[in-house]
Amino acid sequence: MTGSSSTRIGRIVRRLRQERELSQQALAARLGISASYLNLIEHDQRSVTATLLIKFTRALDVSIEALSGSEEQKLEAQLREALSDPELGNDMEGTAHEVAAVASQAHVAKAILALHQAYRAARHDAEGMALPGGRRLVLPQEEVRKIYDEHRSYFPALEEIAEAVREEMARDMGFVRGEGLPQAEVNHAVATRLRQKHGVVVQVLPLDDALRRYDPVTRQLVLSDLLPRESRGFQLAFQLMLLEARDVVEALLTEMEPSTKEARTFLQIGLTNYAAAAVLMPYMAFLKMAVANRYDMEVLSFRFGVSYQQAAQRLASLQRPGARGVPFFFVRTDPAGNISKSFSACGFPIPRQGNPCPQWNACTAFTTLGQIKTQIVAFTTGQSFLSIARSSMGMAQRWGDARPIRTITIGCDLSRAREVVYSDHLNLDARPTSIGISCHLCDWEDCRSRAFPPLKHRLIPDINERVLRPIPFEGP
């Protein structure tokens, strides 16, 4: 690994070593090289052979993909997006080298991103002061999403408590130690445990303004009769883990230190949702089934009794060291392009501000409700991904209400696409669809779907010519 790859891997090795709190001497001992040689590698003054590359994956307990620079690329994309915020008034023309240099210093880059996040929150907060009733417009979800990104959407403590609860439920149902709880028995086992261990009475009744309501005083859980079976099962598991994983979740909240009460509550809900998913889709059983069926989400959802979205989101969390699945990203969008939930374990640059690219199948899948649409996409950075999108229509609460429509999109780096069943009828060597993070940050020159000009290029309108591109601008 030489040239640019060598430059990239030095930063990656240093970051991974520091994350694991290893000294250069300790990592060098694991690799069988001198600390001085490792120091040269980390400062991009020595190339890395294929043999040494394999040793790095074993010593740091990471996959080859983790050494590909996806984390660094994601950080650089986030930094460029933050610095290109129109409210900052920055001209980012010709600053690619400077942005890359700042991004190479992870602590500095993350500090800048934290400052930008605080600025955005303050801006929203200030705008909110003018609203009647003193309503504040803050976005704690952004803070929660950042925490998920930092943990690669994998929380081992929650996996452990979920596995322990599931084993206890299997024994309570009469299964011997080591014999797993059958998927067909999970919902019944969860409801039984809620009643017998926690005194929670579950009822399914009409609810006008909610899907789930729990009264901690009377210990009564009411689920809406409009919820489909798999959603009822998930809400039961959520309630169980809200009670049984409380101490684990509280420890994680203390460690992560969310900055506001709202962010803390959103994070508590998210972590409890994670624990519920781990109960319904135990890690190793789900991973083995996913690999055996090449990540066919419809098969996974049927066999584990969960929804398509629940199965898709679980795929994005299969990042246990030593037992990793294909690293996926997960994005949920609405027809307006709003991203309401997202995770990424593969370096996919998910927009933090503005709408996603209209040429991405996460946006075009709304025209084919219920159908799975596949696409090979590429960014100007050279990153290419397999993208799998499926839109669905939810149920209206009452006649006359608009039925909610959402698209669930998952995907992986193109280098892993052949491990996924959805690549079977695609020509992976064909020219990919060119997409960008958002129009403001996209450098593709020949896009006819562009809605806004790129911030870093000078516009060149010509009164005597109407070109195919909706917004003409100078190339790099």
Secondary structure, 3 states (H helix, E strand, C coil): CCCHHHHHHHHHHHHHHHHCCCCHHHHHHHHCCCHHHHHHHHCCCCCCCHHHHHHHHHHHCCCHHHHCCHHHHHHHHHHHHHHCCHHHCCCCCCCHHHHHHHHCCHHHHHHHHHHHHHHHHHHHHHHHCCCHHHCCCCCHHHHHHHHHHHCCCCCHHHHHHHHHHHHHHHHHCCCCCCCCCCHHHHHHHHHHHHHHHHCCEEEEECCCCCCEEEECCCCEEEEECCCCHHHHHHHHHHHHHHHHCHHHHHHHHHHHCCCCHHHHHHHHHHHHHHHHHHHHCCHHHHHHHHHHCCCCHHHHHHHHCCCHHHHHHHHCCCEECCEECCCEEEEEECCCCCEEEEEECCCCCCCCCCCCCCCCHHHHHHHCCCCEEEEEEECCCCCEEEEEEEEEECCCCCCCCCCCEEEEEEEEEHHHHHHCHHHCCCCCCCCCEECCCCHHHCCCCCCCCCCCCCCCCCECCCCCCCCCCCCCECCC
